[in-house]
Amino acid sequence: MTDTALAFLGPVGWPEIVIILAIALLLFGGKKLPELARGLGRGLRHFKEEVQGVKNEIGASIDEDASVPEDTPEDIPEDTSSAEQEESAEKDSDANA
Protein backbone atom coordinates (compact mmCIF):
# COMPACT_ATOMS: atom_id res chain seq x y z
CA MET A 1 0.00 0.00 0.00
CA THR A 2 2.99 2.25 0.38
CA ASP A 3 4.08 4.16 -2.65
CA THR A 4 0.57 4.09 -4.05
CA ALA A 5 0.47 6.74 -6.73
CA LEU A 6 -2.63 8.90 -6.75
CA ALA A 7 -2.95 11.30 -9.64
CA PHE A 8 -3.52 14.41 -7.55
CA LEU A 9 -1.47 13.52 -4.44
CA GLY A 10 1.61 11.82 -5.80
CA PRO A 11 3.07 8.86 -3.97
CA VAL A 12 1.46 8.15 -0.58
CA GLY A 13 3.91 6.75 1.96
CA TRP A 14 3.82 5.82 5.65
CA PRO A 15 4.06 9.41 6.96
CA GLU A 16 1.01 10.45 4.95
CA ILE A 17 -0.96 7.40 6.10
CA VAL A 18 -0.11 8.15 9.75
CA ILE A 19 -1.29 11.75 9.32
CA ILE A 20 -4.55 10.59 7.72
CA LEU A 21 -5.16 8.13 10.57
CA ALA A 22 -4.42 10.82 13.17
CA ILE A 23 -6.92 13.16 11.53
CA ALA A 24 -9.51 10.36 11.44
CA LEU A 25 -8.89 9.71 15.15
CA LEU A 26 -9.45 13.38 15.94
CA LEU A 27 -12.61 13.59 13.83
CA PHE A 28 -14.34 10.38 14.89
CA GLY A 29 -12.88 9.71 18.32
CA GLY A 30 -11.47 6.58 19.84
CA LYS A 31 -14.83 4.85 20.31
CA LYS A 32 -16.08 5.27 16.75
CA LEU A 33 -12.95 4.12 14.89
CA PRO A 34 -13.21 0.43 15.88
CA GLU A 35 -16.88 0.44 14.89
CA LEU A 36 -16.05 2.02 11.54
CA ALA A 37 -13.22 -0.46 10.95
CA ARG A 38 -15.49 -3.38 11.90
CA GLY A 39 -18.18 -2.17 9.49
CA LEU A 40 -15.62 -1.71 6.75
CA GLY A 41 -14.28 -5.22 7.36
CA ARG A 42 -17.76 -6.73 7.21
CA GLY A 43 -18.48 -4.88 4.00
CA LEU A 44 -15.24 -6.06 2.41
CA ARG A 45 -15.89 -9.65 3.53
CA HIS A 46 -19.40 -9.56 2.06
CA PHE A 47 -18.04 -8.10 -1.19
CA LYS A 48 -15.38 -10.83 -1.45
CA GLU A 49 -17.98 -13.54 -0.81
CA GLU A 50 -20.19 -12.16 -3.57
CA VAL A 51 -17.28 -11.93 -6.01
CA GLN A 52 -16.33 -15.54 -5.20
CA GLY A 53 -19.94 -16.62 -5.70
CA VAL A 54 -20.05 -14.99 -9.12
CA LYS A 55 -16.74 -16.63 -10.06
CA ASN A 56 -18.07 -20.04 -8.94
CA GLU A 57 -21.28 -19.50 -10.90
CA ILE A 58 -19.37 -18.58 -14.06
CA GLY A 59 -17.04 -21.56 -13.61
CA ALA A 60 -19.98 -23.92 -13.14
CA SER A 61 -21.63 -22.53 -16.25
CA ILE A 62 -18.46 -23.01 -18.27
CA ASP A 63 -18.04 -26.57 -16.94
CA GLU A 64 -21.68 -27.32 -17.75
CA ASP A 65 -21.27 -26.01 -21.30
CA ALA A 66 -18.11 -28.06 -21.78
CA SER A 67 -19.76 -31.28 -20.58
CA VAL A 68 -22.72 -30.98 -22.98
CA PRO A 69 -21.68 -32.41 -26.36
CA GLU A 70 -22.50 -30.43 -29.43
CA ASP A 71 -25.30 -31.74 -31.59
CA THR A 72 -24.08 -33.94 -34.37
CA PRO A 73 -25.99 -34.20 -37.64
CA GLU A 74 -27.31 -37.60 -36.59
CA ASP A 75 -28.75 -36.16 -33.37
CA ILE A 76 -30.61 -33.30 -35.04
CA PRO A 77 -34.15 -34.26 -36.00
CA GLU A 78 -34.92 -33.56 -39.61
CA ASP A 79 -37.51 -30.89 -40.18
CA THR A 80 -37.96 -31.12 -43.90
CA SER A 81 -41.13 -29.11 -44.12
CA SER A 82 -39.36 -25.79 -44.70
CA ALA A 83 -36.69 -27.40 -46.90
CA GLU A 84 -39.36 -29.10 -48.99
CA GLN A 85 -41.22 -25.83 -49.37
CA GLU A 86 -38.07 -24.08 -50.62
CA GLU A 87 -37.34 -26.89 -53.07
CA SER A 88 -40.89 -26.88 -54.43
CA ALA A 89 -40.76 -23.09 -54.79
CA GLU A 90 -37.51 -23.39 -56.74
CA LYS A 91 -38.99 -26.08 -58.99
CA ASP A 92 -42.07 -23.96 -59.63
CA SER A 93 -39.96 -20.93 -60.53
CA ASP A 94 -37.78 -23.08 -62.83
CA ALA A 95 -40.84 -24.58 -64.48
CA ASN A 96 -42.42 -21.17 -65.04
CA ALA A 97 -39.25 -19.70 -66.52
TORVOBA-831000 format. One record per atom (N, C-alpha, C, O): x, y, z; residue number from 1; residue in three letters; atom name. Coordinates in steps of 0.02 Angstrom, whole numbers. Layout:
NODE      X      Y      Z num residu atome
NODE      X      Y      Z NUM    ALA    CA
...
# end
This chain:
NODE      X      Y      Z num residu atome
NODE     42    -59      0   1    MET     N
NODE      0      0      0   1    MET    CA
NODE     44     62      0   1    MET     C
NODE     21    115    -20   1    MET     O
NODE    105     55     22   2    THR     N
NODE    149    112     19   2    THR    CA
NODE    167    126    -53   2    THR     C
NODE    163     81    -96   2    THR     O
NODE    186    185    -66   3    ASP     N
NODE    204    208   -133   3    ASP    CA
NODE    147    201   -182   3    ASP     C
NODE    159    193   -242   3    ASP     O
NODE     86    205   -158   4    THR     N
NODE     29    205   -203   4    THR    CA
NODE     24    273   -235   4    THR     C
NODE     21    324   -201   4    THR     O
NODE     24    273   -300   5    ALA     N
NODE     24    337   -336   5    ALA    CA
NODE    -48    358   -350   5    ALA     C
NODE    -85    324   -385   5    ALA     O
NODE    -67    414   -323   6    LEU     N
NODE   -131    445   -338   6    LEU    CA
NODE   -118    505   -383   6    LEU     C
NODE    -69    541   -374   6    LEU     O
NODE   -160    514   -431   7    ALA     N
NODE   -148    565   -482   7    ALA    CA
NODE   -139    635   -452   7    ALA     C
NODE    -96    672   -475   7    ALA     O
NODE   -179    653   -404   8    PHE     N
NODE   -176    720   -378   8    PHE    CA
NODE   -132    727   -315   8    PHE     C
NODE   -116    783   -296   8    PHE     O
NODE   -113    672   -283   9    LEU     N
NODE    -73    676   -222   9    LEU    CA
NODE      0    656   -233   9    LEU     C
NODE     43    676   -194   9    LEU     O
NODE     14    618   -283  10    GLY     N
NODE     80    591   -290  10    GLY    CA
NODE     86    528   -249  10    GLY     C
NODE     35    500   -229  10    GLY     O
NODE    146    505   -237  11    PRO     N
NODE    154    443   -198  11    PRO    CA
NODE    133    453   -125  11    PRO     C
NODE    151    503    -94  11    PRO     O
NODE     95    404    -98  12    VAL     N
NODE     73    407    -29  12    VAL    CA
NODE    114    356     10  12    VAL     C
NODE    111    296     -3  12    VAL     O
NODE    153    381     58  13    GLY     N
NODE    196    337     98  13    GLY    CA
NODE    170    331    169  13    GLY     C
NODE    114    353    184  13    GLY     O
NODE    211    301    213  14    TRP     N
NODE    191    291    282  14    TRP    CA
NODE    178    357    320  14    TRP     C
NODE    129    360    357  14    TRP     O
NODE    218    409    311  15    PRO     N
NODE    203    470    348  15    PRO    CA
NODE    134    499    331  15    PRO     C
NODE     99    523    375  15    PRO     O
NODE    116    496    267  16    GLU     N
NODE     51    523    247  16    GLU    CA
NODE     -6    480    276  16    GLU     C
NODE    -58    507    296  16    GLU     O
NODE      3    414    278  17    ILE     N
NODE    -48    370    305  17    ILE    CA
NODE    -57    383    380  17    ILE     C
NODE   -113    383    404  17    ILE     O
NODE     -2    393    416  18    VAL     N
NODE     -5    408    488  18    VAL    CA
NODE    -42    473    499  18    VAL     C
NODE    -83    478    546  18    VAL     O
NODE    -29    523    458  19    ILE     N
NODE    -64    588    466  19    ILE    CA
NODE   -139    579    453  19    ILE     C
NODE   -180    607    489  19    ILE     O
NODE   -157    541    402  20    ILE     N
NODE   -228    530    386  20    ILE    CA
NODE   -262    493    444  20    ILE     C
NODE   -318    511    462  20    ILE     O
NODE   -229    443    472  21    LEU     N
NODE   -258    406    529  21    LEU    CA
NODE   -265    451    590  21    LEU     C
NODE   -314    446    627  21    LEU     O
NODE   -217    495    602  22    ALA     N
NODE   -221    541    659  22    ALA    CA
NODE   -280    589    650  22    ALA     C
NODE   -315    603    698  22    ALA     O
NODE   -290    613    590  23    ILE     N
NODE   -346    658    577  23    ILE    CA
NODE   -412    621    586  23    ILE     C
NODE   -459    648    614  23    ILE     O
NODE   -415    558    563  24    ALA     N
NODE   -476    518    572  24    ALA    CA
NODE   -489    507    646  24    ALA     C
NODE   -547    509    668  24    ALA     O
NODE   -437    495    685  25    LEU     N
NODE   -445    486    757  25    LEU    CA
NODE   -472    549    790  25    LEU     C
NODE   -515    545    834  25    LEU     O
NODE   -447    606    769  26    LEU     N
NODE   -473    669    797  26    LEU    CA
NODE   -545    682    777  26    LEU     C
NODE   -585    706    817  26    LEU     O
NODE   -563    666    715  27    LEU     N
NODE   -630    679    691  27    LEU    CA
NODE   -682    632    722  27    LEU     C
NODE   -735    655    744  27    LEU     O
NODE   -667    568    724  28    PHE     N
NODE   -717    519    744  28    PHE    CA
NODE   -710    497    817  28    PHE     C
NODE   -758    473    846  28    PHE     O
NODE   -653    506    846  29    GLY     N
NODE   -644    486    916  29    GLY    CA
NODE   -624    412    921  29    GLY     C
NODE   -630    373    874  29    GLY     O
NODE   -599    396    980  30    GLY     N
NODE   -573    329    992  30    GLY    CA
NODE   -627    275    994  30    GLY     C
NODE   -612    217    979  30    GLY     O
NODE   -689    293   1011  31    LYS     N
NODE   -742    243   1016  31    LYS    CA
NODE   -771    226    947  31    LYS     C
NODE   -792    169    935  31    LYS     O
NODE   -773    274    903  32    LYS     N
NODE   -804    263    837  32    LYS    CA
NODE   -759    227    788  32    LYS     C
NODE   -783    190    746  32    LYS     O
NODE   -693    236    793  33    LEU     N
NODE   -648    206    744  33    LEU    CA
NODE   -652    130    742  33    LEU     C
NODE   -654    102    687  33    LEU     O
NODE   -653     94    799  34    PRO     N
NODE   -660     22    794  34    PRO    CA
NODE   -726      1    762  34    PRO     C
NODE   -729    -48    724  34    PRO     O
NODE   -780     38    776  35    GLU     N
NODE   -844     22    745  35    GLU    CA
NODE   -841     33    669  35    GLU     C
NODE   -867     -7    631  35    GLU     O
NODE   -809     88    648  36    LEU     N
NODE   -802    101    577  36    LEU    CA
NODE   -759     47    543  36    LEU     C
NODE   -776     24    488  36    LEU     O
NODE   -705     28    575  37    ALA     N
NODE   -661    -23    547  37    ALA    CA
NODE   -698    -90    543  37    ALA     C
NODE   -690   -127    495  37    ALA     O
NODE   -737   -106    594  38    ARG     N
NODE   -775   -169    595  38    ARG    CA
NODE   -826   -169    538  38    ARG     C
NODE   -833   -219    502  38    ARG     O
NODE   -860   -114    529  39    GLY     N
NODE   -909   -108    475  39    GLY    CA
NODE   -876   -113    406  39    GLY     C
NODE   -903   -144    360  39    GLY     O
NODE   -818    -82    400  40    LEU     N
NODE   -781    -85    338  40    LEU    CA
NODE   -759   -157    324  40    LEU     C
NODE   -763   -181    267  40    LEU     O
NODE   -735   -191    375  41    GLY     N
NODE   -714   -261    368  41    GLY    CA
NODE   -771   -306    348  41    GLY     C
NODE   -763   -350    305  41    GLY     O
NODE   -829   -296    378  42    ARG     N
NODE   -888   -337    360  42    ARG    CA
NODE   -908   -324    288  42    ARG     C
NODE   -925   -370    252  42    ARG     O
NODE   -906   -261    268  43    GLY     N
NODE   -924   -244    200  43    GLY    CA
NODE   -876   -275    150  43    GLY     C
NODE   -898   -300     98  43    GLY     O
NODE   -811   -273    165  44    LEU     N
NODE   -762   -303    120  44    LEU    CA
NODE   -771   -379    118  44    LEU     C
NODE   -765   -409     64  44    LEU     O
NODE   -784   -410    174  45    ARG     N
NODE   -794   -482    176  45    ARG    CA
NODE   -855   -502    134  45    ARG     C
NODE   -852   -550     96  45    ARG     O
NODE   -909   -464    141  46    HIS     N
NODE   -970   -478    103  46    HIS    CA
NODE   -956   -470     28  46    HIS     C
NODE   -978   -510    -13  46    HIS     O
NODE   -919   -417     11  47    PHE     N
NODE   -902   -405    -59  47    PHE    CA
NODE   -861   -463    -87  47    PHE     C
NODE   -874   -487   -143  47    PHE     O
NODE   -811   -486    -50  48    LYS     N
NODE   -769   -541    -73  48    LYS    CA
NODE   -810   -605    -81  48    LYS     C
NODE   -799   -643   -128  48    LYS     O
NODE   -857   -618    -35  49    GLU     N
NODE   -899   -677    -41  49    GLU    CA
NODE   -942   -674   -104  49    GLU     C
NODE   -950   -724   -138  49    GLU     O
NODE   -968   -616   -118  50    GLU     N
NODE  -1010   -608   -178  50    GLU    CA
NODE   -968   -617   -242  50    GLU     C
NODE   -991   -649   -289  50    GLU     O
NODE   -908   -589   -242  51    VAL     N
NODE   -864   -597   -300  51    VAL    CA
NODE   -847   -670   -310  51    VAL     C
NODE   -848   -695   -367  51    VAL     O
NODE   -832   -706   -256  52    GLN     N
NODE   -816   -777   -260  52    GLN    CA
NODE   -877   -816   -285  52    GLN     C
NODE   -869   -863   -324  52    GLN     O
NODE   -936   -798   -262  53    GLY     N
NODE   -997   -831   -285  53    GLY    CA
NODE  -1008   -822   -360  53    GLY     C
NODE  -1028   -869   -394  53    GLY     O
NODE   -996   -762   -384  54    VAL     N
NODE  -1003   -749   -456  54    VAL    CA
NODE   -951   -790   -495  54    VAL     C
NODE   -967   -819   -547  54    VAL     O
NODE   -889   -792   -470  55    LYS     N
NODE   -837   -832   -503  55    LYS    CA
NODE   -856   -905   -505  55    LYS     C
NODE   -848   -938   -557  55    LYS     O
NODE   -882   -932   -450  56    ASN     N
NODE   -903  -1002   -447  56    ASN    CA
NODE   -960  -1015   -496  56    ASN     C
NODE   -962  -1067   -529  56    ASN     O
NODE  -1007   -968   -500  57    GLU     N
NODE  -1064   -975   -545  57    GLU    CA
NODE  -1041   -975   -618  57    GLU     C
NODE  -1065  -1015   -659  57    GLU     O
NODE   -995   -931   -635  58    ILE     N
NODE   -969   -929   -703  58    ILE    CA
NODE   -931   -993   -718  58    ILE     C
NODE   -938  -1022   -772  58    ILE     O
NODE   -890  -1016   -671  59    GLY     N
NODE   -852  -1078   -681  59    GLY    CA
NODE   -898  -1138   -690  59    GLY     C
NODE   -886  -1180   -732  59    GLY     O
NODE   -952  -1141   -650  60    ALA     N
NODE   -999  -1196   -657  60    ALA    CA
NODE  -1034  -1194   -725  60    ALA     C
NODE  -1046  -1245   -755  60    ALA     O
NODE  -1049  -1134   -747  61    SER     N
NODE  -1082  -1126   -812  61    SER    CA
NODE  -1035  -1148   -868  61    SER     C
NODE  -1057  -1181   -916  61    SER     O
NODE   -971  -1130   -863  62    ILE     N
NODE   -923  -1150   -913  62    ILE    CA
NODE   -914  -1226   -912  62    ILE     C
NODE   -912  -1258   -965  62    ILE     O
NODE   -909  -1256   -853  63    ASP     N
NODE   -902  -1328   -847  63    ASP    CA
NODE   -963  -1364   -875  63    ASP     C
NODE   -957  -1415   -909  63    ASP     O
NODE  -1022  -1336   -862  64    GLU     N
NODE  -1084  -1366   -888  64    GLU    CA
NODE  -1086  -1363   -964  64    GLU     C
NODE  -1106  -1412   -996  64    GLU     O
NODE  -1065  -1307   -993  65    ASP     N
NODE  -1064  -1300  -1065  65    ASP    CA
NODE  -1013  -1348  -1096  65    ASP     C
NODE  -1024  -1374  -1151  65    ASP     O
NODE   -957  -1359  -1062  66    ALA     N
NODE   -906  -1403  -1089  66    ALA    CA
NODE   -927  -1476  -1085  66    ALA     C
NODE   -906  -1516  -1127  66    ALA     O
NODE   -968  -1494  -1037  67    SER     N
NODE   -988  -1564  -1029  67    SER    CA
NODE  -1045  -1583  -1077  67    SER     C
NODE  -1055  -1642  -1089  67    SER     O
NODE  -1081  -1535  -1103  68    VAL     N
NODE  -1136  -1549  -1149  68    VAL    CA
NODE  -1106  -1555  -1219  68    VAL     C
NODE  -1078  -1506  -1244  68    VAL     O
NODE  -1112  -1613  -1250  69    PRO     N
NODE  -1084  -1620  -1318  69    PRO    CA
NODE  -1124  -1580  -1368  69    PRO     C
NODE  -1185  -1571  -1360  69    PRO     O
NODE  -1091  -1558  -1419  70    GLU     N
NODE  -1125  -1521  -1471  70    GLU    CA
NODE  -1167  -1570  -1511  70    GLU     C
NODE  -1151  -1629  -1517  70    GLU     O
NODE  -1222  -1545  -1540  71    ASP     N
NODE  -1265  -1587  -1580  71    ASP    CA
NODE  -1229  -1608  -1643  71    ASP     C
NODE  -1198  -1567  -1678  71    ASP     O
NODE  -1232  -1672  -1657  72    THR     N
NODE  -1204  -1697  -1719  72    THR    CA
NODE  -1260  -1703  -1769  72    THR     C
NODE  -1319  -1704  -1750  72    THR     O
NODE  -1246  -1706  -1833  73    PRO     N
NODE  -1299  -1710  -1882  73    PRO    CA
NODE  -1346  -1769  -1871  73    PRO     C
NODE  -1405  -1765  -1889  73    PRO     O
NODE  -1322  -1823  -1842  74    GLU     N
NODE  -1365  -1880  -1829  74    GLU    CA
NODE  -1416  -1866  -1773  74    GLU     C
NODE  -1471  -1893  -1773  74    GLU     O
NODE  -1395  -1822  -1726  75    ASP     N
NODE  -1437  -1808  -1669  75    ASP    CA
NODE  -1492  -1758  -1684  75    ASP     C
NODE  -1543  -1755  -1649  75    ASP     O
NODE  -1483  -1718  -1736  76    ILE     N
NODE  -1530  -1665  -1752  76    ILE    CA
NODE  -1589  -1695  -1789  76    ILE     C
NODE  -1580  -1726  -1842  76    ILE     O
NODE  -1650  -1686  -1764  77    PRO     N
NODE  -1707  -1713  -1800  77    PRO    CA
NODE  -1717  -1674  -1865  77    PRO     C
NODE  -1707  -1613  -1867  77    PRO     O
NODE  -1737  -1710  -1916  78    GLU     N
NODE  -1746  -1678  -1980  78    GLU    CA
NODE  -1814  -1646  -1983  78    GLU     C
NODE  -1866  -1678  -1972  78    GLU     O
NODE  -1814  -1582  -1998  79    ASP     N
NODE  -1875  -1544  -2009  79    ASP    CA
NODE  -1875  -1524  -2082  79    ASP     C
NODE  -1849  -1472  -2100  79    ASP     O
NODE  -1903  -1566  -2123  80    THR     N
NODE  -1898  -1556  -2195  80    THR    CA
NODE  -1954  -1513  -2222  80    THR     C
NODE  -1955  -1499  -2282  80    THR     O
NODE  -2000  -1493  -2180  81    SER     N
NODE  -2057  -1455  -2206  81    SER    CA
NODE  -2034  -1390  -2238  81    SER     C
NODE  -2058  -1374  -2293  81    SER     O
NODE  -1990  -1352  -2206  82    SER     N
NODE  -1968  -1289  -2235  82    SER    CA
NODE  -1921  -1301  -2294  82    SER     C
NODE  -1922  -1264  -2342  82    SER     O
NODE  -1880  -1354  -2290  83    ALA     N
NODE  -1834  -1370  -2345  83    ALA    CA
NODE  -1874  -1393  -2406  83    ALA     C
NODE  -1857  -1375  -2462  83    ALA     O
NODE  -1926  -1432  -2395  84    GLU     N
NODE  -1968  -1455  -2450  84    GLU    CA
NODE  -2004  -1397  -2482  84    GLU     C
NODE  -2013  -1395  -2543  84    GLU     O
NODE  -2026  -1349  -2442  85    GLN     N
NODE  -2061  -1292  -2468  85    GLN    CA
NODE  -2014  -1250  -2512  85    GLN     C
NODE  -2035  -1226  -2565  85    GLN     O
NODE  -1951  -1242  -2491  86    GLU     N
NODE  -1904  -1204  -2531  86    GLU    CA
NODE  -1889  -1240  -2596  86    GLU     C
NODE  -1885  -1208  -2649  86    GLU     O
NODE  -1881  -1306  -2593  87    GLU     N
NODE  -1867  -1345  -2654  87    GLU    CA
NODE  -1926  -1341  -2702  87    GLU     C
NODE  -1916  -1334  -2763  87    GLU     O
NODE  -1987  -1347  -2677  88    SER     N
NODE  -2044  -1344  -2722  88    SER    CA
NODE  -2052  -1274  -2751  88    SER     C
NODE  -2073  -1267  -2809  88    SER     O
NODE  -2035  -1222  -2713  89    ALA     N
NODE  -2038  -1154  -2739  89    ALA    CA
NODE  -1986  -1145  -2794  89    ALA     C
NODE  -2000  -1111  -2844  89    ALA     O
NODE  -1927  -1174  -2786  90    GLU     N
NODE  -1875  -1169  -2837  90    GLU    CA
NODE  -1897  -1207  -2900  90    GLU     C
NODE  -1886  -1182  -2956  90    GLU     O
NODE  -1927  -1265  -2891  91    LYS     N
NODE  -1950  -1304  -2949  91    LYS    CA
NODE  -2003  -1267  -2987  91    LYS     C
NODE  -2004  -1266  -3048  91    LYS     O
NODE  -2049  -1236  -2950  92    ASP     N
NODE  -2103  -1198  -2981  92    ASP    CA
NODE  -2076  -1139  -3021  92    ASP     C
NODE  -2097  -1126  -3077  92    ASP     O
NODE  -2027  -1104  -2991  93    SER     N
NODE  -1998  -1046  -3027  93    SER    CA
NODE  -1959  -1069  -3088  93    SER     C
NODE  -1959  -1034  -3138  93    SER     O
NODE  -1925  -1127  -3084  94    ASP     N
NODE  -1889  -1154  -3142  94    ASP    CA
NODE  -1937  -1177  -3196  94    ASP     C
NODE  -1923  -1169  -3256  94    ASP     O
NODE  -1993  -1205  -3176  95    ALA     N
NODE  -2042  -1229  -3224  95    ALA    CA
NODE  -2077  -1171  -3259  95    ALA     C
NODE  -2093  -1176  -3318  95    ALA     O
NODE  -2088  -1117  -3223  96    ASN     N
NODE  -2121  -1059  -3252  96    ASN    CA
NODE  -2074  -1019  -3296  96    ASN     C
NODE  -2097   -981  -3339  96    ASN     O
NODE  -2010  -1025  -3287  97    ALA     N
NODE  -1962   -985  -3326  97    ALA    CA
NODE  -1948  -1012  -3394  97    ALA     C
NODE  -1908   -983  -3431  97    ALA     O
# end
